[in-house]
Amino acid sequence: MTDVMSAVDVAHARQLRVQHRTVYRYQSPVARSAHTLRLVPMHDHLQQLLHHELRITIDGQPINASDGLSIPGVTFDDVFGNRTQRIQIGRPYSELVIDALSTVVVHHNNSQLVNPLNPPPYIPWMWMPWQRQVLEPFLLLPELPESELNTLLQYATQFVQRNNADLVQTMLDINATIFREYAYRPGFTTVTTSPFEAFVSKQGVCQDFTNIFICLARLLGVPARYMCGYVYTGPKHENRVQSEASHAWVQLYLPDVGWRGFDPTNGVVTHTDHVRVALGRNYVDATPTSGTIYGSGAGEMLDVQVTVESIALP
């Protein structure tokens, strides 16, 4: 065991198998298209990627380079460190299926939310100039009207006051409150729903709750980034639907601790149930699949199916 694993509880590791299927169907054929994929789970000291496989079919037939697809295409790490794949499809089709199959081992993070060697952090926390320069992308607020930001700031300040400005307790309170007071309602919002709209309606899905949390944290000067991946809820969990789609949560940069995950949809600090795939300032930076189609492609229908299973460790 290496030193970098010293904060990892190996005894509480979980092995998860993820199947992520994305299906695009069109009433009128697409002439050609280009796609960006972020479907490869991260590999680091807290998450080991054991296997990843990408399968692509057009109109029910597997395709390869001779069919007009650049496979494996271009693979690179984007500016946020996400493993990214770009492919081009050069012939007409009416159905595109992208299957990503992954197996990971997720380790429990034993590190605390507060560094025991230093006093607890309080709001406002003053970052060193070089720290703030690096963290700046995760401190920028979404482009909302000033009146809406002021309302959200007043809401965020309530958490600070009732937690005596304790930074970590304030973040835990926000996490628990969104879980407790906001209704999980698929189909009520879209990817364009703003944090303020979700705040007013107090309902939505994981993306909306993540966007609200990110906005509140940044208003209080706490760096926050959008994390996209998967969550294992178990077959009998009342929110099992969360395991049947991509999941989103927040990572906060805590003083003298580093990036830690907070899941407001489930009201927990992330450990071994969450599979990290991509991160960024917002959903656009971390979206699993995106693309541009050329020539017709009218009547697009999108279907995404995700299965997350826990399997025994060897």
Order of alpha helices (4+ residues) and beta strands (2+ residues): beta-beta-beta-beta-beta-beta-alpha-alpha-alpha-beta-alpha-beta-alpha-beta-beta-beta-beta-beta-alpha-beta-beta
